[in-house]
Amino acid sequence: MTRDDEREKSEKTPLKRAITGKLLFLFVLGDVLGAGIYALVGAVAGEVGGAIWAPMAVALGLALFTAGSYAELVTKYPKAGGSAVYAERAYGSPLLSFLVGYCMLAAGVVSAAGLAHAFAGEYMQTFISVSEQLAAVLFLLAIGLLNARGIRESMRANVVMTFVEVTGLALVVIAAGYFLADGGGDVGRAFELTDEKAAIPAIFAGAILAFYSFVGFETTANVAEEIENPSRVYPKALFGAIVAAGLIYMLVGVAASVTVPVDELAESTGPLLTVVDVSGIGIPDKLFSAIALVAVANGALLTMIMSSRMAYGMSVQGLMPSVLSRVLSGRRTPWVAIATTTGVAIGLTFLGNLETLAETVVLLLLFVFLSTNVAVLVLRRDDVEHEHFTVPSFLPVLGAISCVVLLTQQGQEIWLRGLPLIGLGVVIYLVMRVARKASD
């Protein structure tokens, strides 16, 4: 055992270090390969045409810019709380730190609420006719119980569900290959761009949509206290999983475009199921629907793990009520934070669905990513005693620029939904500040 290993094992944390490098790789892969790819392939095709792989490649590059900043900060400060902790260290502003953490929390619970609706929708109705609202609530309760049971149990469930997700996407690629071998499809469509826009604007418009499929890697910053030897394993697991997800996305994009005409693909609400159906490979709809349900469930589980650990970390830092830092005896999981975030997500299921909330999630996360990319440069002046990963300075700069560019591309409707949420965060912060002063 090296000196760094001994130092990291001796770090005091009430949380259990149970996430190995392999589990972390599958954590990131499972979170990124969530429900987005099962729905967004058609939308990307509508923007770019048949060359779906091109905006996927651009979105992969944008994700890697910001991932580099997370790799440095997580290995430098391996504590739960993630982006909010980095903002506090970098800017020294309690309000800004609170808002960064609040945006992460808001994005997480909003996303989980939308995924609950996705789980309870058409895919579940394939198997059983049940109230969508009731199914969404029960689904989130089950996710909350698994989250509270323990991080190791949650990670093991993620391993199984990630393999199912990858299997489903592999079936799409196999179905396309079968279709081509049988004389169907059109390989040329994979290189065609839409006639409605010039090539670069079309690819960029598709990349904005595709970027949503890559969000999720940032959640790992909130389980930093539960990773074994984070300085060594985190960068490899993070970059490896994001690149693997990007390659899978590009393969799936090619498979979809060569199998199904672009117009039909763009109009489909279940584009990958359409690919399987058109291929004639004989995969039952119920089987593929089951795979999609697993993908949605895995995304929701990992999102709620992130949200609860973010709430816990902010509580430890004094940015949220101290009750959120209470840990379940024996299980060593932040049970109050888990119960609170689960309850908020359940409440949000009554206010919207995945389609209406997804773009708001991206808007909130872009503010978080911008803060993190700037923070990594500011914190270069802060030395720590242990070794950590260091990203080349130009990558955080490119990451910050990409966030600003993507923010300028958001529509007015998205801003009208997102800004009130951020305003609510300011109100919550001020109320808490007054309450703290009153109690002193």
ABEGO torsion letter per residue (X at the ends): XBAAAAAAAABBBABBBABBAAAAAAAAAAAABBAAAAAAAAAAAAAAEABAAAAAAAAAAAAAAAAAAAAAAAAABBBBGEAAAAAAAAAGBAAAAAAAAAAAAAAAAAAAAAAAAAAABAAAAAABBBBAAAAAAAAAAAAAAAAAAEAAAAAAAAAAAAAAAAAAAAAAAAAAAAAAAAGBEBAAAAABBBAABBAAAAAAAAAAAAAAAABGAAAAAAAAAABBGAAAAAAAAAAAAAAAAAAAAAAAAAAAAAABBAAAAAABABAAAAAAAAAGAGBBAAAAAAAAAAAAAAAAAAAAAAAAAAAAAAAAAGABBAAAABBBBGAGBBAAAAAAAAAAAAAAAAABBAAAAAAAAAAAAAAAAAAAAAAAAAAAABBBABBBBBBBAAAAAAAAAAAAAAAAABBAAAAAAAAAAAAAAAAAAAAAAAAAAAAX
